[in-house]
Amino acid sequence: TLVQQVLESASGEEPAYAATVGAILDAMPALAFDGNGCTLVQQVLESASGEEPAYAATVGAILDAMPALAFDGNGCTLVQQVLESASGEEMRQVAASLRGSVRLAAHSPYAHHLLEHLLHHLGIEDTSFIAEELKGGGRELVLNEFGSSVLCQLLLFSTHDPSTEQLIEEVLSGDTTAVCHHKHGHKVALAILDTARRAMGEVPRSSRHRFAAQVVAEALLHGAAEDSHSLAVAVVCKPGAVTSLACHCFGVQVVRSLLRLPRISGAVLQELNTNGHKLKKDKFGAEIMMEIGLHAGACDALAPCGGA
């Protein structure tokens, strides 16, 4: 309390203020891990303007204590405060300090905030290492509260990074249903759909997206009945949409799911049969027509169920 009073009463130019700040910095980084000590360091950051030597020295001391501060509640709070007004160079210094620790940081209740801030404020060239280090742990990451949040930010800000694409492919390579139904995984599934909609527009087009197609296909089969039907109607609403999807390498899996929905399968079969001549000329269209032919009995049973 006495130290706080000195900071509050002395201006940045007074010897007492400078001496107090010096003592605080001499106690770094240990001070940053303590609740009261963290409050003192925060007060220095708030009382000194960005141009004052005390501010620069305090920021330097905090950054020098990385990455240890990132994994502590009090320490991470200080780093976040610095990042709020940090220069690009200071943010890149934080990023560099986290290299080699990204997977641990993504699972941390504290450090994951720093990864997300960097993804939001730095370009792909400075943050591509994040997705790169996360590869190989995607399935574990998507089911983790903090890791799933990092994945959502990667989808938002680093969609076109090849490492992000490989990581998402890894996430969806196993049981996609489990991901879509998990309390954290479903947020990533929704982020994939949102990314596809932003890139490709309405649902029929986004259903041709590499990853969104898998999510849509699973949502159609395993979502709540009315939600599934609403999504199905959105997919087939435009004339020719089913045919277009059936002729697409990713969209065809959405058509397979549509064919398994009693309330919509009749309309889907009708369009496929109407455009059979076109479908048979396409690699994926021919596959779906072959499947219909091979399962004619099942299709005949579904057809009378009607359209949307």
RODO-2510 file (C-alpha; in nm, 4 decimals, decimal comma):
residues 308
     n   res          X          Y          Z
     1     t     0,0000     0,0000     0,0000
     2     l     0,2847     0,2401     0,0801
     3     v     0,4472     0,1694    -0,2551
     4     q     0,1171     0,2322    -0,4312
     5     q     0,0849     0,5659    -0,2533
     6     v     0,4323     0,6690    -0,3706
     7     l     0,3413     0,5810    -0,7289
     8     e     0,0175     0,7755    -0,7033
     9     s     0,1655     1,0871    -0,5417
    10     a     0,4917     1,1195    -0,7340
    11     s     0,5043     1,2217    -1,0992
    12     g     0,7092     1,0355    -1,3534
    13     e     0,9849     1,2964    -1,3321
    14     e     1,0374     1,2923    -0,9565
    15     p     1,3282     1,0991    -0,7995
    16     a     1,0949     0,9168    -0,5606
    17     y     0,8908     0,7855    -0,8517
    18     a     1,1983     0,6755    -1,0464
    19     a     1,3462     0,5039    -0,7435
    20     t     1,0197     0,3223    -0,6697
    21     v     0,9876     0,2008    -1,0290
    22     g     1,3508     0,0917    -1,0209
    23     a     1,2876    -0,1134    -0,7086
    24     i     0,9824    -0,2737    -0,8655
    25     l     1,1746    -0,3660    -1,1791
    26     d     1,4613    -0,5063    -0,9727
    27     a     1,2090    -0,7456    -0,8189
    28     m     1,0946    -0,8698    -1,1579
    29     p     1,0004    -1,1289    -1,2706
    30     a     0,9171    -1,2752    -0,9274
    31     l     0,6919    -0,9779    -0,8538
    32     a     0,4789    -1,0483    -1,1607
    33     f     0,3727    -1,3894    -1,0304
    34     d     0,2345    -1,2457    -0,7077
    35     g    -0,1116    -1,0914    -0,6961
    36     n    -0,0055    -0,7790    -0,5075
    37     g     0,3141    -0,7499    -0,7060
    38     c     0,1231    -0,7798    -1,0311
    39     t    -0,0997    -0,4921    -0,9191
    40     l     0,2091    -0,2737    -0,8611
    41     v     0,3475    -0,3472    -1,2067
    42     q     0,0068    -0,2737    -1,3591
    43     q     0,0037     0,0591    -1,1750
    44     v     0,3410     0,1500    -1,3231
    45     l     0,2096     0,0715    -1,6721
    46     e    -0,0999     0,2826    -1,6107
    47     s     0,0748     0,5784    -1,4494
    48     a     0,3559     0,6104    -1,7028
    49     s     0,2759     0,7168    -2,0577
    50     g     0,4080     0,5178    -2,3482
    51     e     0,6811     0,7768    -2,4040
    52     e     0,8306     0,7678    -2,0533
    53     p     1,1440     0,5645    -1,9757
    54     a     0,9630     0,3980    -1,6824
    55     y     0,6999     0,2570    -1,9193
    56     a     0,9534     0,1268    -2,1690
    57     a     1,1621    -0,0291    -1,8926
    58     t     0,8582    -0,1997    -1,7426
    59     v     0,7466    -0,3375    -2,0778
    60     g     1,0994    -0,4596    -2,1410
    61     a     1,1084    -0,6380    -1,8046
    62     i     0,7749    -0,8081    -1,8773
    63     l     0,8770    -0,9230    -2,2233
    64     d     1,2114    -1,0473    -2,0932
    65     a     1,0205    -1,2728    -1,8510
    66     m     0,8394    -1,4511    -2,1327
    67     p     0,7327    -1,7247    -2,1883
    68     a     0,7052    -1,8074    -1,8159
    69     l     0,4590    -1,5225    -1,7552
    70     a     0,2270    -1,6557    -2,0242
    71     f     0,1418    -1,9646    -1,8190
    72     d     0,0640    -1,7811    -1,4958
    73     g    -0,2633    -1,6035    -1,4245
    74     n    -0,1060    -1,2846    -1,2902
    75     g     0,1811    -1,2868    -1,5355
    76     c    -0,0432    -1,3395    -1,8365
    77     t    -0,2588    -1,0460    -1,7246
    78     l     0,0483    -0,8219    -1,7447
    79     v     0,1449    -0,9490    -2,0888
    80     q    -0,2102    -0,8929    -2,2137
    81     q    -0,2010    -0,5376    -2,0803
    82     v     0,1228    -0,4765    -2,2678
    83     l    -0,0196    -0,6250    -2,5885
    84     e    -0,3153    -0,3869    -2,5815
    85     s    -0,0860    -0,0983    -2,6798
    86     a     0,2170    -0,2905    -2,8065
    87     s     0,4030    -0,2060    -3,1232
    88     g     0,4341    -0,4609    -3,3998
    89     e     0,7891    -0,5331    -3,2928
    90     e     0,6826    -0,5955    -2,9323
    91     m     0,4073    -0,8334    -3,0488
    92     r     0,6583    -1,0177    -3,2651
    93     q     0,8822    -1,0479    -2,9580
    94     v     0,5966    -1,2132    -2,7686
    95     a     0,5354    -1,4432    -3,0655
    96     a     0,9022    -1,5398    -3,0799
    97     s     0,9024    -1,6209    -2,7083
    98     l     0,6153    -1,8678    -2,7557
    99     r     0,7818    -2,0638    -3,0353
   100     g     0,8314    -2,4207    -2,9264
   101     s     0,5596    -2,3917    -2,6594
   102     v     0,2514    -2,3411    -2,8764
   103     r     0,0800    -2,6718    -2,8057
   104     l     0,1211    -2,6200    -2,4316
   105     a     0,0030    -2,2597    -2,4664
   106     a    -0,3067    -2,3625    -2,6641
   107     h    -0,4175    -2,5854    -2,3750
   108     s    -0,3413    -2,3231    -2,1105
   109     p    -0,6266    -2,1246    -1,9514
   110     y    -0,3989    -1,8200    -1,9685
   111     a    -0,1503    -1,8471    -2,2552
   112     h    -0,4157    -1,9298    -2,5159
   113     h    -0,5326    -1,5670    -2,4891
   114     l    -0,1907    -1,4527    -2,6117
   115     l    -0,2004    -1,6858    -2,9126
   116     e    -0,5423    -1,5508    -3,0061
   117     h    -0,4283    -1,1885    -2,9705
   118     l    -0,1283    -1,2533    -3,1960
   119     l    -0,3472    -1,4225    -3,4587
   120     h    -0,5793    -1,1219    -3,4527
   121     h    -0,3139    -0,8520    -3,4772
   122     l    -0,0206    -1,0038    -3,6670
   123     g    -0,0106    -1,1307    -4,0238
   124     i     0,0166    -1,4926    -4,1336
   125     e     0,3889    -1,4523    -4,1958
   126     d     0,4417    -1,3858    -3,8238
   127     t     0,1934    -1,6422    -3,6869
   128     s     0,2154    -1,9408    -3,9244
   129     f     0,4302    -2,1196    -3,6661
   130     i     0,1207    -2,1522    -3,4429
   131     a    -0,0699    -2,3876    -3,6727
   132     e     0,2539    -2,5601    -3,7686
   133     e     0,3317    -2,6494    -3,4060
   134     l    -0,0268    -2,7604    -3,3416
   135     k    -0,0251    -3,0179    -3,6219
   136     g    -0,0328    -3,3691    -3,4863
   137     g    -0,2515    -3,2747    -3,1912
   138     g    -0,5616    -3,1519    -3,3693
   139     r    -0,8035    -3,4143    -3,2406
   140     e    -0,7061    -3,3470    -2,8805
   141     l    -0,7102    -2,9731    -2,9397
   142     v    -1,0628    -2,9556    -3,0847
   143     l    -1,2110    -3,1198    -2,7743
   144     n    -1,0287    -2,8872    -2,5342
   145     e    -1,1966    -2,5713    -2,4045
   146     f    -0,9001    -2,3459    -2,4752
   147     g    -0,7591    -2,5314    -2,7745
   148     s    -1,0925    -2,5177    -2,9567
   149     s    -1,0950    -2,1405    -2,9070
   150     v    -0,7497    -2,1151    -3,0672
   151     l    -0,8720    -2,3269    -3,3605
   152     c    -1,1647    -2,0895    -3,4122
   153     q    -0,9244    -1,7943    -3,4266
   154     l    -0,7034    -1,9770    -3,6745
   155     l    -1,0068    -2,0296    -3,8966
   156     l    -1,0944    -1,6625    -3,8664
   157     f    -0,7539    -1,5069    -3,9258
   158     s    -0,5331    -1,7744    -4,0885
   159     t    -0,7760    -1,9658    -4,3072
   160     h    -0,5486    -1,9710    -4,6109
   161     d    -0,2358    -2,0747    -4,4237
   162     p    -0,1450    -2,4251    -4,5530
   163     s    -0,0633    -2,5339    -4,1974
   164     t    -0,4115    -2,4295    -4,0808
   165     e    -0,5699    -2,6276    -4,3642
   166     q    -0,3673    -2,9350    -4,2706
   167     l    -0,4623    -2,8931    -3,9042
   168     i    -0,8357    -2,8701    -3,9829
   169     e    -0,8096    -3,1699    -4,2137
   170     e    -0,6554    -3,3570    -3,9208
   171     v    -0,9391    -3,2461    -3,6905
   172     l    -1,2006    -3,3836    -3,9318
   173     s    -1,0115    -3,6981    -4,0299
   174     g    -1,1621    -3,9171    -3,7605
   175     d    -1,5096    -3,9240    -3,6129
   176     t    -1,6584    -3,5963    -3,7386
   177     t    -1,9826    -3,6746    -3,5587
   178     a    -1,8028    -3,6741    -3,2242
   179     v    -1,6530    -3,3339    -3,3028
   180     c    -1,9875    -3,1834    -3,4068
   181     h    -2,1608    -3,3085    -3,0912
   182     h    -1,8874    -3,2203    -2,8435
   183     k    -1,9469    -2,9105    -2,6272
   184     h    -1,6214    -2,7531    -2,7491
   185     g    -1,5844    -2,9296    -3,0828
   186     h    -1,9176    -2,8018    -3,2121
   187     k    -1,7855    -2,4441    -3,1845
   188     v    -1,5078    -2,5359    -3,4253
   189     a    -1,7612    -2,7039    -3,6564
   190     l    -1,9670    -2,3836    -3,6593
   191     a    -1,6514    -2,1803    -3,7259
   192     i    -1,5765    -2,4035    -4,0263
   193     l    -1,9255    -2,3384    -4,1640
   194     d    -1,8918    -1,9662    -4,1006
   195     t    -1,5548    -1,9591    -4,2775
   196     a    -1,7078    -2,1352    -4,5770
   197     r    -2,0054    -1,8954    -4,5878
   198     r    -1,7751    -1,5925    -4,5766
   199     a    -1,5635    -1,7357    -4,8552
   200     m    -1,8329    -1,8884    -5,0763
   201     g    -2,1672    -1,7366    -4,9835
   202     e    -2,4949    -1,9245    -4,9335
   203     v    -2,5263    -2,2802    -4,8026
   204     p    -2,5375    -2,4632    -5,1415
   205     r    -2,2054    -2,3057    -5,2425
   206     s    -2,0418    -2,3470    -4,9025
   207     s    -2,1417    -2,7140    -4,9125
   208     r    -1,8689    -2,7507    -5,1745
   209     h    -1,6076    -2,6211    -4,9308
   210     r    -1,3392    -2,8760    -4,8470
   211     f    -1,4128    -2,8857    -4,4745
   212     a    -1,7620    -2,7389    -4,4528
   213     a    -1,8967    -3,0212    -4,6708
   214     q    -1,8005    -3,2723    -4,4007
   215     v    -1,9667    -3,0658    -4,1305
   216     v    -2,2853    -3,0143    -4,3343
   217     a    -2,3019    -3,3846    -4,4165
   218     e    -2,2762    -3,4742    -4,0478
   219     a    -2,5203    -3,2040    -3,9380
   220     l    -2,7794    -3,3328    -4,1845
   221     l    -2,7616    -3,6840    -4,0429
   222     h    -2,7077    -3,6196    -3,6751
   223     g    -2,8566    -3,2796    -3,5972
   224     a    -3,1935    -3,2239    -3,4317
   225     a    -3,4738    -3,3252    -3,6710
   226     e    -3,6047    -2,9756    -3,7459
   227     d    -3,2561    -2,8226    -3,7666
   228     s    -3,1512    -3,0993    -4,0029
   229     h    -3,4554    -3,0440    -4,2225
   230     s    -3,4041    -2,6662    -4,2312
   231     l    -3,0427    -2,7165    -4,3343
   232     a    -3,1465    -2,9657    -4,6015
   233     v    -3,3995    -2,7221    -4,7452
   234     a    -3,1321    -2,4498    -4,7501
   235     v    -2,8985    -2,6820    -4,9408
   236     v    -3,1511    -2,7819    -5,2101
   237     c    -3,3462    -2,4555    -5,2343
   238     k    -3,1971    -2,3435    -5,5657
   239     p    -3,2825    -2,5335    -5,8838
   240     g    -2,9875    -2,7454    -5,9907
   241     a    -2,8154    -2,7232    -5,6505
   242     v    -2,8261    -3,0994    -5,5901
   243     t    -2,6882    -3,1755    -5,9358
   244     s    -2,4090    -2,9255    -5,8853
   245     l    -2,3161    -3,0786    -5,5503
   246     a    -2,3317    -3,4318    -5,6904
   247     c    -2,0716    -3,3345    -5,9510
   248     h    -1,8337    -3,1903    -5,6932
   249     c    -1,5611    -3,3832    -5,5101
   250     f    -1,6686    -3,2488    -5,1695
   251     g    -2,0343    -3,1688    -5,2373
   252     v    -2,1132    -3,5284    -5,3280
   253     q    -2,0875    -3,6353    -4,9623
   254     v    -2,3614    -3,3815    -4,8787
   255     v    -2,5835    -3,5414    -5,1450
   256     r    -2,5250    -3,8822    -4,9885
   257     s    -2,6518    -3,7450    -4,6578
   258     l    -2,9540    -3,5842    -4,8250
   259     l    -3,0492    -3,9193    -4,9749
   260     r    -3,0755    -4,0628    -4,6240
   261     l    -3,3285    -3,8041    -4,5062
   262     p    -3,6865    -3,9316    -4,5605
   263     r    -3,8413    -3,5826    -4,5770
   264     i    -3,6100    -3,4549    -4,8490
   265     s    -3,4799    -3,7629    -5,0298
   266     g    -3,7695    -3,7778    -5,2775
   267     a    -3,6945    -3,4305    -5,4145
   268     v    -3,3234    -3,5125    -5,4254
   269     l    -3,3843    -3,8354    -5,6179
   270     q    -3,6148    -3,6574    -5,8593
   271     e    -3,3497    -3,3990    -5,9472
   272     l    -3,0788    -3,6637    -5,9800
   273     n    -3,2967    -3,8729    -6,2111
   274     t    -3,3941    -3,5679    -6,4175
   275     n    -3,0293    -3,4767    -6,4694
   276     g    -2,8980    -3,8307    -6,4932
   277     h    -2,7557    -3,7754    -6,8415
   278     k    -2,5353    -3,4940    -6,7080
   279     l    -2,4372    -3,6785    -6,3912
   280     k    -2,3240    -3,9904    -6,5797
   281     k    -2,0664    -3,7783    -6,7665
   282     d    -1,9062    -3,6612    -6,4419
   283     k    -1,6749    -3,8722    -6,2242
   284     f    -1,8534    -3,7963    -5,8959
   285     g    -2,1973    -3,7715    -6,0527
   286     a    -2,1510    -4,1145    -6,2085
   287     e    -2,0539    -4,2532    -5,8672
   288     i    -2,3703    -4,1256    -5,7025
   289     m    -2,5842    -4,2567    -5,9909
   290     m    -2,4149    -4,5940    -5,9576
   291     e    -2,4901    -4,5926    -5,5859
   292     i    -2,8553    -4,5160    -5,6574
   293     g    -2,8655    -4,7992    -5,9080
   294     l    -2,6983    -5,0390    -5,6669
   295     h    -2,9446    -4,9463    -5,3933
   296     a    -3,2528    -4,9186    -5,6107
   297     g    -3,4720    -5,0874    -5,3549
   298     a    -3,3777    -4,8400    -5,0860
   299     c    -3,4259    -4,5482    -5,3231
   300     d    -3,7673    -4,6720    -5,4353
   301     a    -3,8699    -4,6885    -5,0726
   302     l    -3,7532    -4,3363    -5,0070
   303     a    -3,8941    -4,1723    -5,3198
   304     p    -4,2626    -4,1621    -5,2147
   305     c    -4,1728    -3,9642    -4,9013
   306     g    -4,1937    -3,6437    -5,0998
   307     g    -3,9921    -3,3244    -5,1154
   308     a    -3,9181    -3,0369    -4,8846
***
